[in-house]
Amino acid sequence: MRRVDIQENVKILIVDDNYDHAAGIRELIKIESDYEVIGTAASAEIAISLVKKYHPTLILMDLNMPDMDGITAIQELRKIDEKIKVIVVTGYDDSDLIFRAMKVGARGYILKTMAAAQLVLAANEVINGKIFLPPVLAAKFFDHFHASFKEETRNKFDDEENLLSYLTQREDEVLELLTQGITYKGVANQLFISETTVKTHVNNIFQKLQVNDRTQAVLYAINHGISNRKMKAAV
């Protein structure tokens, strides 16, 4: 699908540590649009260097990066140039991730399974100043927004409880296993996910609990009763 509005000198940066997927996106953009891909980055650090050098119009950003979680990466990249537009292209349809990505400045969010059909359309919309969320993801975003608002209102006088309530169900599961002294690899095996995905969840936990490392996160969970909190929620 060719873009409708004429945009000159549109430069796109692809940030994805999966070489095959990044190459596929690059080829799709070349075939389906007139936009220029100025490079691909397999890590957030490389992406930061390329943004400083080229100042792209649009970044297509995977959230599962080896050196920095995607939410933090978006924040760091937009610190360099706040005019840069970001579309998240990921395999995760977690409502919390969608909400947080848009909150830190992403202008679009699509799944890798949708990319072939919707990527260029998303790029066109975002480059022309619009927001792009496929209907199924928009529903998740607004459901999470309303749920977060209700939870914040309900717990506004209990900040300690609020921090734990920010965790998603999967983050709860990861943190619970960490409190048992299980390694990241062990957590990955028990939850049937990759170790990289575990690290992404752990980084999210650190941010939500406002801690800097695993020890602090575990202590917070123990001191504030993550198990008790989950039991109350079940009742």
N, C-alpha and C positions, 0 to 999 in steps of 0.2 A: 504494500500500500504506500504510494507516494504521498508525501506531506502536502497538505492543501495550502498552507500559508508559506510564503517564501521566506526562508531564513538564511542569510548569508553567513559563511564562515562558522557554521556550527561544528564544534569539535567535541567528540565523545571519548571518554576514558572508561575502559572496562576494568573492573576490579573483581577478580575471581581467581582463586588458587587452583581451580580445575581447568587445566589447559584446554582439554577438548571442548568444554562448555564455552570457555572464553573465545576459542577459535570459531565455534559455531555462531555465537552472537556477532562476532566481527563479520563473518561472511554474510549473515542475514542482513545486517545494516548496509553492507556494500551492495547487495542485490536489491533490497527493497527501499532504499532511500538514497539521498544525495549527501548525507552527512559524512563527515570525515572522522574515522577512528584514529586518534593520535597515539594510542598505545594501549597495552594491557598491563595490569599489575597483579602479581600473585600474592602480594601482601600489602597491608596498610602502609607500611614504611615506604615501599616503592611508590604506592599511590600518592602519598604526601609529596615525595620528590617530584613526581610527574606533574602534580597540580601546581606546585611552585614554579615549575619550568614552563608549562603550556597554558595554564589557566583554562581548562576545558569548559565548554558550555554546560555539559551534562555528564554525570557520572552514573554508570550502571553498576550497582554495588551489591555484591554478595555479602551476607551477614556472617557467614562461617569462615572467618579468616584465621590463619595460623598464628599471627602475632598480636592481634588485637580484636576484641569483639566488634562486630559490625556497628553497633549503636555508638560506641566510643569513636570508631573510625569516622563515622559521618560527622560527629561533633568536631573532631580534629580537622577534617578536610574543610568544613565550612568556616572554621576559624581563619583559615588561610585566605579564603575568598568566599564571602557570604552570598555572592551573586550566583555561585555554582548551584545548579539544580541536581538533585539526586533521585534516582529511581532504584528502589531495592528490587533485586532479582534473586530470589532465593527459593529453597525447597521447603521453608518453614511457613505454615499458615497459622501459627500460634497467634491468637488475638492480642496477647500482651506484647509480642514483638512488633506486630503491625502498629499498635497504639504508640509504643515507645519510639519506633522509627519515624513515624509522622510527627511525633512530639518534638524530636530533636532536629527536624528540618527536612526530612525526605518529602518529596512532592508526588511520589508514586510508589506503588508496591505491587509487584506481580510475582507469580510463582514460576519457577523454571519450566514446569509442565505447560504453562500458558505462553511462554516466551515466543515461540514460533508464530503464534496467531496474533499476539497483542503487543509485542515489544515495540515495533515501529509506531503503532498507534499511540502507545503510552508516551514514547519519545516526542511525537508530534504535539500531543496535548500539553505535556509538561514544558516543553521548550516555548510553547505559546502562552505560558503563564497559568495553565490550568492544573488541577489535581487529577491524578489518575488512580482509581481504585476499582477493580472489577467488582461487580455487584456482590458476589459471595464474600469478598474480603472487606468491602465497605460495611456489610452487615456485621461481620466480626468486629470491625473497628468500633462501630457505634454501640454494639452490645457491651464491649469492654469499657467504652467511655462511660456509659450509664452505670454499669456495675461499679466502676472505680469511683464515680461520683457518689453513689449511694454508700459505698464502703467508707469513703473519706468522711462523709457527713456523719455516719454512724459511729465512727471511731475518732472523731476530731479531738476528743479530750483524752485520748489514750494513744500517745505517739508510739510507745513501745509495741503495743499490739498491732498498730498500723504497719510497722515495718515488716512484720511477719506476714501480714495479710496481703502485702504486695506480691508475694511469691505465687507463681503459677503452680498447678498441681504437679507438674514434672519437676519444677525447682524444689518443691516440698520433698518429693521423693529423693532427689539427689542430696539435699541437705540432711535428710534423715539418715541416709546411708553414710554420709561423711561423719555424722556424730557417732557412728558405730566403728569408726577408725578404718573404714574400707577405702582402698586406694581408688584413684580415678579409673584405672583399668578395671578394678573390681566392680565399680559402679556401672561402668559401660557394659560389662558382662551381665550383670544382674538386670539391667534395664533394656538390654538388647539394642544399644545405640553405640555410636563410635566414641572413642576417647576424646576426639576433637569436639564432638557435640557436648560431652560432659563438661569440658573446659569452658565452652560457651555458656552453658547453664551456670557454672560456678562463677564466671565473671558477672553474669546478671545478678546472682545472689549477693556478691560482694557489693555491687552498686546499690541494690535495694536495701540491704542491711547496713549500709554505710560503714563497711569494714574494708580492710586492706589485704587480708590474707585468710587462708583456710582456718587457721587456729582461732582467729577472732570470730569468724562466722560460726564455727562449732560452739565456741563459748557462748555466743549470743543465743544460739538455738537452745543450748542446755539451760542457760540462765532464765530464758523467757519462755521455756516450755513449749517447744514446737509440737510435741506429742499431745500435751494437754490441749493446745489450741485446736488441733485436728479432731480431738475427741469431742470438744465443745461444738465444733462445726457439724459433726455427725449427729449430735443430739438435736 
